[in-house]
Amino acid sequence: MFKNSFKYLGFNDFRFMVIGIITLGFLIPQIFFGVKIGDPNYPYHWEWLEASLYATCYWIISRFIMIYFRKKYPSFDLVKKRLTYGIITCIFAVLIAGAIISPFINLFFECISIPNTNQPKLLQGFGASITATFFILAIYESIWYYSQLKKSVQEQERVKVAHVQSQLEGLRNQVNPHFLFNSLNTLNHIVEYENKTVAKNFINQLSKVYRYILDSREEPTIILSEELDFVNAYIAIQRERFLESLKVNIDVPQQYTYKKIIPLSLQLLIENAIKHNIISTKKPLTITIDIDEQNQLIRVTNNLQKKSKVLHSTKVGLENISERYRLVTNEKSVKIDSTDTYFRVSIPLL
């Protein structure tokens, strides 16, 4: 009777049912029949027992009807129909049941030689029966509504989390082909203008970089020290092409390396700096990675020497990083500072 109650009632109601019957048995004689505790004409413990027997009958009937209509009309859209049919059915069922069991309860009291001296009027009995039924229905419906509302909120949260995870996965997948495209362009340049040894070293470094990408692709955030190790491997790849024309200074104190950031974010910022700026022996590109004065952001700064035309853009970079940070945390965002001499992007430490 109670094993599957959670599905249709929202909770296991055995204890609640026992407490409710005892409470109704205590209140009904006082509220409807004017019986007072200690009244010598009406021994209260027998009045309580009689009211409790009726309450047990009403409770079981109302509970059965509620479960029936919840099975038949489970949707929130049908709640009005379910409540209407349920209340009408309960009222008629309780009144009929009260009329049927009344002789048996009187017989029970006669068998135990206890005179049932309190004989309520018909309207009093109806009033007590209907009030008890509404009390039972109201309590159960309130608990049911709360449990369904809680379930709905939890379901919405699960859908929201799944949607965010899906968006993050899409953005991470966007980074991988973007990085591969640029890496192959760099390799093509090395093969064309450099020797085979340089190309072989580049491929070895590239394999290390892709190992990191594969290891971090399922994670929304990653430890800063791991991202910095990856950045060093990426910088080694780029130096195969640009030699001393590319300078990268990393100044991150040890105590901040245990913070977290979005995977591949530093690499994308370095890649953007390389893509949009002139890099030559006469105009070397200097990139600095450090921590801001408030110790809340990690900054990637480069001297500004814009190319007149960028040959190809996959529209990933900053837009991708900003969107991933927005999905992971709504409180922190990417900060961009630009002057005539430098370009700086600051991303939150998580």
C-alpha positions, 0 to 999 in steps of 0.5 A: 500500500505504501511502497509505491506511494511516492510516485503518486503522492510525492512522499511515503505517507505512512507516518503522516497518515497515522499522525493525521488520523490521531489529530482528526480523532482528537479535533472532530469531537471538540469542533463538531460535537461539543465534546470536552475533555473531562466531560463526565457525560461523554468519556473523551477517550471513547469519543476519540476512538469513534472519531478516529475510526471514522477518520481512518475510513475517510482517509483510506477512501480519500487516499485511494481516490486521489491515487486513482485520479493522479494515475488517470490525469498525471499532467499539470495541464489536467490538474483542474479536471483531476481536482474537480472529479477527485473532490466530488468523488471523495465527498460522495464516497465518504458520505456513503461510507459513513452511512455504511460503517456507522451501524458497525461502529455502534455494534462495536461499542455495544460488543465492548459494553461501552454505550455510544451516548453521543448521537450527533445530528445528521447535519453534524455528521455530514459536516464533520465528514466533509470537513475531514475529507477536505482537510485530507485532500488539502494536505495531500494536494499541498504536498503533491504540488510542492513535490511536483514543483520541486521536481519541475525545478530540478528538471529545468536545472538538468535541462539547463545544465545539459544545454550549457554542457552542449554549448561548451562541447560545441565551442571546444569542438570549434577550437580543435579544427581552428587550431589544426588549420593554423598548425597545418599552415605553419607546418606548410610554411616550415616545409616550404622554407625550412629543412626536414629537421625543423619540420620533424621537431615541429611535428613532435611538438605538435603531437605533444600539443594535441595530446593536451587538447585530447586530455582537456577536451572534456573539462570545462576548466583546467588548472593554470599550471597545465595550461602554461605547460601547454602554452610552452609547447605551443610557443616552441612550435611557433618559434620554429617559424619565427625564431627570435622575432617572437618573444614570450615572457611568462611571469606567473607566481607559483601560488597562482598556478593552482587556480583554474581557467578555461582550457586553450584560452591562453593559447588562443590569445597568443595565436590571435596576437601572432595572427593580427600583428607584424612579426619580423626581425626589425619588428619583433612581437613581444607577448607577456603573460602575468597576473593583474594587480588585484590578483584576480585575472591572468593577462596576455599583453602584446605590443601593437603592430597591426598587419594591414590585412589578415589573410584569413580569420576563422572567427574563433579567438576572443569570441570563443573564450568570452562565450565559454567563460559566460557559460561557466560563470555569470559573475566574471567575464573577459576584459579587453584593453587596447591603446596605440601601443599595446593590446591586452586581454585579461581572463578570470582566474577561477 
